[in-house]
């Protein structure tokens, strides 16, 4: 299907796009998605393990009074757990937006394929 007749006035510059990756909005989103794809595991888990190592392993060695450190360690560990949740939700949010992105040319959902389901706009230059 290659018709734009159902489309109301889109911003004119958007119709010049050769592919979805030319869209600034998609590009920023896709860069975020790629960065997350590379780093989400480290982002989500490293602070947590560090917190456990520091809270349980390091602090009690500095001052053997564990009761003194219990609150501090707990706060750090829960803080890092909270951080992991923030990373997870942020990743879900970015992925959600990436999955639901609208085609800049026709205004319909782009979908998950290499081409727009409605107007056939390719996702990247390699798909043209
Ligand atoms: Zn389209």
Boltz pocket constraint, residues with backbone or C-beta under 6 A from the ligand:
constraints:
  - pocket:
      binder: B
      contacts: [[A, 103], [A, 104], [A, 105], [A, 106], [A, 107], [A, 108], [A, 109], [A, 110], [A, 116], [A, 117], [A, 118], [A, 119], [A, 120], [A, 121]]
      max_distance: 6.0
